[in-house]
Amino acid sequence: MAPALGLGALLALLGVLAVSGGQPEVLHSEPSPRIPQFLSMGYVDGIPFVRYDSERDRLEPLTPWMAAGAEPGYWDRQTQINERNRFIDADNLEIARGWYNWSGGLHTVQQLSGCDLLSDGSVRRTLRYGIDGRDFISFSPETGTFMAADGAARIIQRKWKSEGYEALQPNLAQSCVEWLQKYVRYGREALECKDPPDVHVSGKEEHGILTLSCHAYGFYPGMIGINWLKGDELRDQETEWGGIVPNSDGTFHSWARIEALPGEREQYRCRVEHAGMPEPGIFAWEPESVWNSSPVWVAVSVIAAIIIIIGLMGVGVWKLRSGKREGNGYDPAPTTGITA
């Protein structure tokens, strides 16, 4: 499998500490209606800003700042690079067909490449290839080497090492960062906006298990940490996380869930950390009273209130009519004689 070395594959991957972005590529062996054979997306700080697919056959902006900021000739050059990557990935898929003895069916090749510019100024390179949704080969920034997932990947691992592609990764990371910084300049005003999350904690008890959920809504940028604590201890191994999902307004939402014993509810807290918050927030589930939380009790209380009001009105009308009968409609105040 030859690497796709086009600049379009070097935009930058989702990061965690400073500024980041990314470009995943996917190629299908059997395209279907509304699903292009090849798709490439570019991201900065989790925001999609460019897209290319084999149906439209053109790299296109996804944000106003990218549409306005790109220099002349950019879209033509990047379209050509994505076209080349498309054909490279198609060749890679055919090579994989021989490795894994595929006789037919739907198969995919995925590539995720990019870089993170961290707060200390260092650069972290990311490059991963997958086949049919499984890891195939990936670059490890810690060791500076490629990690192979199976025998076929080890063939590529040796090839890339002998051809110098492995040693080239630091240079590619630096090139990626230069492009990333350019994209950040285009969209600085939008990208530097920081919207804190709206956090909501809920709980549901079923079959003797309490499921606690911590939801974060409407945050930007799309980097967030959501963790469950029991006392002061992180419980990451017991936590289930949802993805960081974009909203239609450009913000994001996400969640984390954990199971607990009902009697230990007060020991659990949700910790949320985001760039829009002055400091990490700690949130707990505060169950509502049965009266306020149960729709049945709410309905009963409304009906009871109506009955009481009707009853009071009836008593008032009865008293009024009784008074009219006794005093012929008028009950004057009694007078007192004066005795000399």
C-alpha angles and dihedrals in degrees: 000000000000116000120249100239098180118130088240087071093057103064099114141267132249108279141189117216114037128348125342147148140173151207122218119189126199129186123187124204092215114034117201135194112302090004111094120215091235128031130177125180130186122212136190115190089343094307116121108229106163135029137188127181134170093242096060092027092205136098107239135186119249098189131052092234092056092047091052099038106049115107122239113285094020096114094048093049095046092046089056091049092051091048089054091048089051092058092043091053090048089055090047090054091053091050090050089051088063094045095052098032095237113184096188143304132104117317133170140203117205130191127187117184136165148096143257123223102209127209092254091057095255123130127227118200122213126191124157134167125195136183121207090348095306127110113262107169133342139179118245113212090195095060099022090230139105118258116215123210099199145358095284091051091051089061089057091042091059092043094052091047094050093045093050097246091123092053089048094064098091090054091048089049091054091048089050092053092051090056091043091054089050092053090048090054090053093054103024096130093051096038095049092054109110120199115184119225125259102228124206125179121198137174137204126188119207132159091353094307124110114212112201119197127192114196126189117197136189101008129152137225098039097240115104140151118218117177136164119228128198103201102319095329124103112234099197095141090060095043126100115206131202120215125264099261126193121235125216091255094057096260125109142231133201142161145204126207135194137177121230142167111268092234091057096053096115091057093064125088132172116227117204124188123185138154090244092059120081088221137354113288126225117211132184134191112255107192115218119235117268088246093057099036103043116084089203093057091045090053092047092050092051092049091047091050091051091050092050092049092049090048093051091048090051092051091049093051091048092052091047093052092045091054092051093053094051097046102030089246096309130071108188121200114261119256126221123217121231115232119202 
